[in-house]
Amino acid sequence: MSADQNLPRLPVVPQLSRYAIVSALALGLDFAVFIWVNAAFGVPTLAGVVGYGCGIVLHYFLSRHYVFNARMSKKSSHRMFSEFVASGLIGLAVTAGVIAAATAFLGLAPITAKILAACASFIGVFAIRRTIVFA
C-alpha cells in the first residue's frame, strides 16, 4: 500500500472548484505582472516567466490554506513548498514554451498566447499537486 493510499482524500469536485478560484486569483496577479513587464520591456516570454513566478507564490499560500488539507500530509512544510515549486516549474516551462511557440511560430498576440499557456498548465499542475505535493 502506498503512502498516498493511507491519506483520506478530499472530494475532487469541491477541491477542483477551490483550486480554480485560487488559480484565478493567482492568474489575475500573473496577468497584471505579465502586462506590466511586457509593456515595460517588450519581451513576452520574459513577461510570462516573471508573471508566473509572482502568481506561484500567491498560489502556494492560498492552496495550502484553502484548497488542500496540508495538515493531512506527513511532509515537512519545507518539502511541501519545494515540491509545490517543482510542480510550478513544470507549469512555468509549459507557460514559457507555449508563449514562445504561439508568438514566434503562430504569430499570436502575447495576451492570446498567455491565455493558451494558462489553460495548458492548469489541469496537469493540479493533478501533480493533488497526487504528489499535498498527498
N, C-alpha and C positions, 0 to 999 in steps of 0.2 A: 504494500500500500504506500503510495507516495505521500509526501508531507502535504501536498495540495488536497488530498482526499480527506485529511484529518480536520480541515478547517470548514466550518459551516459556510455556505455560500449565501450571499445576499441575492435576492431575485434579480435577474438580469435586466428586466424592462425598467423597473424604477431606478436601478443603478445607472443604466444607459441614459435614462432621462436626465438624471442629475449630472452625469458626465457631459451630456450635450449642453446643459446650462453653463456648467463650469467652462467647458470648451468655448462656448460663445463669449463669455466674459474675457477669457484669455485671448481669444481670437480678436476681440474688439481692441484690446491693448496691442496685440500683434499688428493689426491693420493700421492703427494710429501711428505706431512707430515706423512701420513699413512706408506709409505715405510720407511721413516727415523725412525719413532718411533718403528715400528715393528723390523727393523734391530738393533736398539739400545737396545730394551728391550725384544723382542721376545714374545710379548703378542698381538696377532692380534686384539682382541676385544678392548683393551685399545687404540691401534693404530687407529682403526676405529673411536672411540669416539673423540680422540684428532684431527684427521684429519677433521672429520665432523665439529667440533667446529670452526676450523680455516676457513673452507670453508663457513660456515653460515654467518660469519661476512662480508666477502667479498661479498657474495651473496646479503645480505641486501642492502648494499650501491649501488651495481650495479642494483639491482631490482628497488629500489626506484627512480633511475635516468634514467634508460634506458628501463625498462620493463613495469612498472605500472605507471599510472599517479597519483602519490601520492597527488598532489595538488587538485585533484577532491574530495578527501575524506575530511570529516569534522573532522576526528580524529586528535588528537594531535600526534606529532612525537613520543612522549614517548609511547603512547598507541599503535601506529602502530609498533614500534620496539618491544614492549612487545609481541604483537600478532605474529609478524614475528618469534621471538624467540620461542614462544609456538608452532607454526607450525613446526619450525625446531626441536623442542624436539620430536615431533611425528615422524619426519623423522629420528632423532637420535635413537629413540627406535627401529624403523624398521631396521635401519642400524646395530645396535648392535645385535639385535635378529637374523637377517639373517646371519651375520658373525659368531656369536656363534654357531648357529644351523648348518650352512654349513660346518664349520671347525670341530666341535665336532661330529656331527652325520652323516654327509655325507662324511667326510674325504676330503673335497675340499681344495685346496691350498688357503692361505689367499687372494691372489690377485683375484682369481676367486670368492671367497665369497664376496669380496668387490664390484666387478662388479655386482653381483646379487643384493646386497644391494642397490647400487646406482639406479639400474633400478626399484626396488621395491618401493622406496620412491619418485621417480621423479613425476609421474602423480598425486598422491594423494596430495603431498605437493603443487604442482602448483594449483590444484583445491581449496585447502584451502586458499591459498594466493590470488587467483583471486576473490573468492567469499566472503571472510571474511576479510582478513588482509588489502587489498588495496581497499576495497569496500567503 
